[in-house]
Amino acid sequence: MPDFFDNIAEHWHQRAPELAVWTLRNLVNRTDVWGRYLQERHRTTAAGIKNNAITAPFRDERGKVFLGTSSLEKHFRAKNGGGVLGLHSAGTDGTCRWFALDIDLHDEDDLSVTREGNFVAAKKWYTRLQDFGFDPLLFDSNGNGGYHIWVIFDQPMRVKSVRQFCERLVADFDRIGLDEPPEIFPSEYRHNHYGSWLRIPGRHHSRRHFTKVYDDEPGADQVWLDGHEAIDRIIRTQKVSVDLAQRHDIEFRKRTVCLDFDGVIHSYRSGWLGATTIPDPPIHRVKEAIDRLRKNFRVVVFSARCESESGKQAIENWLAQNNIVVDEVCMHKPPAMVYVDDRAIPFLGDWDETISMINNFRR
């Protein structure tokens, strides 16, 4: 007969497709790397070195294999530690979609750290975040006195400002009974560095435990939600709006989208007639599309025409004549989240489809 753990595991198994889609949409900062816990039998090397987890995929697969819903579904269906995943807490552009506090109990013999003391601290910060207007999630992460607090943003926010907010939030750790501050995700952002990753809610990588969610609703039958009820609470979490985040000095950083000019903005029917000759009308609905993009992104234009100042000026004049507003026309190809051209995200003539591809881009 299935025990309680098996029954809860079945709840997460049933909801895996829904949870995978929700996670990819709301929590994944980058899809090129992620964390993965190893099967128990692989956690000790032949040399006797213990290693619980790796950064996936393997090095020679990076840039070829990406995190998607199929891998996330396997995480939520996991009944043992192997296959449990973690997400990197920052994107390649110095933004993050969430922050988390890890209030852990690593050593059960360390009497200076207790389950009760950890919960008092977690509840204190959880309540403070609620007072700020956020909708935090407080997780019993391991069933042994470890707690995670997660907050999800509506838009990716600047890592440095998120980190500073978290440091201010937990600055009173010693006054509320902890010997050291909790681990903060995201870690300090460094260019070309993968940074920290944190286990996704679901099965614990070493304990027979699935994430429980704290419930402070008046009249609630139980303090900690399990199974379907926990999953429902996670999925209905309200994301923090940009306006609310900015009121707490968390900075919104618009990511850059770089558009090619000919064939993406300029219809280019006449072909190449010189860097300064731009005779054709805009692509159908491109003005409206760029206006939509600029609500959430910094939109710049780069073209082979920009090799000369006169070519760049010709593009700027053409844009002005056609009442198309962009943030910049660049003489050198700028760093960007995506490039809409014939290499990264191709423009195939349908701007609705192209915007959808940009919004869903997570690498």
DRENKOLVO-540571 format. One record per residue (C-alpha): residue in one letter; x, y, z. Coordinates in steps of 0.001 Angstrom, whole numbers, padded with zeros to 6 digits, always signed. Layout:
// residues N
AXYZ/...
***
This chain:
// residues 363
M+000000+000000+000000/P+001439+003433-000924/D+002596+005505+002045/F+002127+009249+002493/F+005326+010069+000602/D+004224+007976-002384/N+000813+009666-002419/I+002385+013133-002426/A+004862+012039-005111/E+001908+011035-007280/H+000413+014544-006944/W+003624+016097-008240/H+003817+013463-010973/Q+000292+014280-012170/R+000974+018030-012244/A+004435+017773-013860/P+003417+019115-017326/E+001650+022119-015808/L+004498+022822-013395/A+007112+022512-016154/V+005392+025134-018316/W+004901+027450-015332/T+008534+027091-014273/L+009927+027762-017736/R+007761+030851-018062/N+008372+032322-014602/L+011590+031014-013062/V+014125+030126-015755/N+016751+032842-016162/R+018848+030898-018662/T+018426+027634-020543/D+022027+026964-021546/V+023083+025697-018093/W+021281+024390-015017/G+021974+022345-011911/R+021332+018619-011613/Y+021675+016295-008633/L+023252+012901-009208/Q+021891+009467-008377/E+023061+008297-004944/R+025339+005680-006471/H+027188+008338-008491/R+027743+010790-005636/T+031116+009339-004653/T+033916+009063-007195/A+036373+006184-007486/A+038822+008363-005547/G+036320+008667-002694/I+035432+012306-003434/K+031820+013192-002719/N+029913+015248-005269/N+026145+015605-005005/A+025525+017696-008085/I+026853+018928-011404/T+026274+021811-013778/A+024364+020453-016763/P+024640+019812-019628/F+028127+018324-019930/R+030678+020794-021233/D+030824+019445-024802/E+027015+019673-025061/R+026742+023319-024016/G+025368+025477-026756/K+023711+022412-028290/V+021412+021117-025524/F+019031+023465-023704/L+016716+023241-020731/G+013094+022738-021736/T+009794+021440-020456/S+010720+017772-020954/S+013636+018005-018485/L+011543+020048-016067/E+008774+017459-016203/K+011295+014781-015232/H+012267+016898-012230/F+008690+017142-010988/R+008140+013407-011537/A+011304+012415-009669/K+010846+009908-006845/N+014538+009762-005976/G+017359+012287-005845/G+018643+011658-009352/G+017127+014012-011882/V+016286+016735-009367/L+017165+020083-010969/G+018202+023564-009914/L+017956+026883-011713/H+020627+029541-012051/S+019605+032680-010247/A+020702+035183-012912/G+020631+035554-016664/T+023574+036312-018905/D+022547+039967-019062/G+022737+040652-015314/T+019003+040326-014660/C+016966+037867-012615/R+013327+036785-012586/W+013247+035912-008855/F+015162+036024-005615/A+015339+033487-002811/L+016628+033139+000737/D+017983+029772+001871/I+017713+029419+005659/D+019282+026013+006089/L+020091+023487+008780/H+023140+021629+007521/D+024449+020078+010728/E+021894+018452+013035/D+024533+018253+015789/D+025073+022016+015774/L+022815+023056+018643/S+023262+026754+017843/V+021003+026261+014796/T+017528+024844+015331/R+014454+024113+013271/E+012444+026457+015506/G+014964+029281+015266/N+015137+029001+011500/F+011372+029147+011207/V+011152+032234+013443/A+013622+034026+011127/A+011919+032781+007948/K+008486+033845+009207/K+009845+037277+010169/W+011234+037961+006678/Y+008191+036393+005019/T+005898+038770+006936/R+008131+041744+006149/L+007916+040946+002434/Q+004139+040777+002708/D+004165+044200+004366/F+006089+045479+001325/G+003196+044297-000856/F+004972+041209-002218/D+003470+037713-002400/P+006330+035560-001076/L+006410+031776-001022/L+007731+030178+002176/F+008807+026567+001643/D+009623+023810+004095/S+012400+022763+001768/N+013718+019600+003401/G+011452+018618+006298/N+014364+019028+008682/G+014476+022689+009601/G+015522+024159+006264/Y+013373+026873+004689/H+013367+028731+001375/I+011635+032029+000663/W+010999+032856-003003/V+009731+036077-004610/I+008973+036196-008333/F+009137+039335-010496/D+006827+040180-013364/Q+009854+041286-015414/P+013582+040481-015106/M+015182+042935-012678/R+018776+044071-012294/V+020750+041547-010221/K+022835+044076-008319/S+019798+045948-007011/V+017969+042707-006141/R+020995+041508-004207/Q+021216+044801-002328/F+017519+044629-001457/C+017965+041109-000042/E+020999+042152+001993/R+018979+044975+003559/L+016092+042584+004209/V+018178+040092+006218/A+020572+042569+007842/D+018914+041896+011222/F+019656+038145+011126/D+021620+038252+014387/R+018901+040174+016233/I+016345+037528+015341/G+018431+034620+016525/L+020656+033447+013656/D+024430+033199+013873/E+024870+033934+010165/P+022747+035399+007367/P+020863+033124+004996/E+022297+032357+001591/I+020955+034863-000937/F+020052+034068-004527/P+021080+035697-006837/S+024716+035761-005866/E+026949+038630-006943/Y+026741+038922-010720/R+029930+038426-012709/H+030108+038561-016483/N+030920+035197-018100/H+030305+033346-014827/Y+027422+030935-014334/G+026760+032048-010760/S+024727+030222-008125/W+021808+027878-008659/L+019030+026741-006355/R+016973+023549-006299/I+013489+023901-007794/P+010505+023091-005547/G+009533+019441-005664/R+011358+016395-004373/H+014358+016873-002097/H+017568+015501-003575/S+018411+013284-000569/R+015407+013120+001779/R+012010+011499+001327/H+010401+014894+001272/F+008450+017044-001178/T+008226+020814-000825/K+005581+022062+001587/V+004210+025595+001311/Y+003375+027779+004298/D-000275+028847+004467/D-001202+031867+006566/E-004756+032243+005277/P-007211+032972+008117/G-009046+029838+009145/A-006649+027512+007332/D-006955+023887+008409/Q-003201+023350+008343/V-000110+025517+008409/W+001819+023584+005737/L+000268+022647+002397/D+001197+019352+000706/G+000727+017875-002736/H-001978+019432-004898/E-002647+022213-002382/A+001036+023183-002287/I+001230+023137-006083/D-001910+025284-006384/R-000406+027854-004020/I+002844+027974-006020/I+001111+028448-009353/R-001213+031205-008149/T+001667+033262-006714/Q+001350+036924-007628/K+004448+038301-009332/V+005927+041599-008188/S+005239+044376-010682/V+008007+046633-011949/D+006400+049645-010253/L+006242+047922-006874/A+009795+046611-007167/Q+011099+050052-008067/R+009455+051521-004957/H+011853+049317-003000/D+014923+050371-005033/I+014934+047242-007181/E+015880+048407-010653/F+014209+047398-013878/R+016768+046956-016622/K+015343+046718-020098/R+017123+044020-022040/T+018382+044920-025492/V+016870+043583-028708/C+019007+044314-031770/L+017213+044475-035123/D+018792+044200-038514/F+017610+046936-040870/D+017260+045635-044421/G+014600+042967-044703/V+013503+043398-041074/I+012514+047080-040902/H+013171+048320-044428/S+011367+046110-046965/Y+014485+046068-049201/R+012559+045341-052407/S+015066+047157-054598/G+018123+045388-053219/W+021431+047035-052442/L+021837+050445-054070/G+024476+051808-051743/A+024765+052468-048030/T+022933+055793-048177/T+020216+054870-050670/I+017118+053504-048905/P+014274+053709-051424/D+011671+051223-050173/P+008828+051467-047625/P+008816+049786-044198/I+007872+046168-043632/H+004125+045895-043014/R+003257+046762-039366/V+006888+047158-038315/K+006219+050515-036594/E+003525+048979-034391/A+005768+045988-033656/I+008691+048160-032539/D+006371+050264-030382/R+005218+047048-028688/L+008779+045844-028179/R+009925+049129-026638/K+007454+048731-023775/N+009632+045939-022371/F+012926+046098-024279/R+015553+048560-025412/V+015364+048327-029211/V+018460+049161-031248/V+019242+048877-034955/F+022472+047629-036466/S+023197+047218-040155/A+026076+046836-042585/R+025086+050350-043678/C+026427+051603-040340/E+030034+050990-041337/S+030049+054672-042247/E+028618+057664-040437/S+026718+058617-043605/G+025065+055177-043754/K+024048+055421-040104/Q+022646+058902-040703/A+020694+057599-043723/I+019006+054981-041531/E+018178+057568-038870/N+016689+059892-041514/W+014626+057054-043033/L+013314+056037-039602/A+012306+059620-038845/Q+010576+060005-042214/N+008547+056874-041488/N+007790+057856-037875/I+009577+054786-036487/V+011189+055332-033086/V+014045+053136-031802/D+016383+053654-028880/E+019581+053784-030911/V+021125+053152-034318/C+024522+051580-033625/M+027739+051790-035632/H+029030+048605-033951/K+027073+045475-033161/P+025999+045894-029521/P+025619+043270-026768/A+021981+042167-026826/M+019669+039523-025453/V+018673+038545-029004/Y+019498+039593-032542/V+016681+039595-035067/D+018392+038846-038351/D+019286+035787-040405/R+021276+034059-037627/A+019733+034119-034126/I+016021+034868-034324/P+015150+035044-038018/F+012544+037453-039266/L+010194+035413-041450/G+007748+038158-042359/D+005406+037839-039353/W+006082+040330-036564/D+003582+038710-034164/E+005535+035463-034418/T+008864+037268-034048/I+007763+039090-030858/S+006528+035807-029430/M+009948+034257-030110/I+011689+037202-028397/N+009442+037031-025332/N+010063+033297-024990/F+013829+033552-025458/R+015619+032410-022277/R+019224+031631-023227/
***
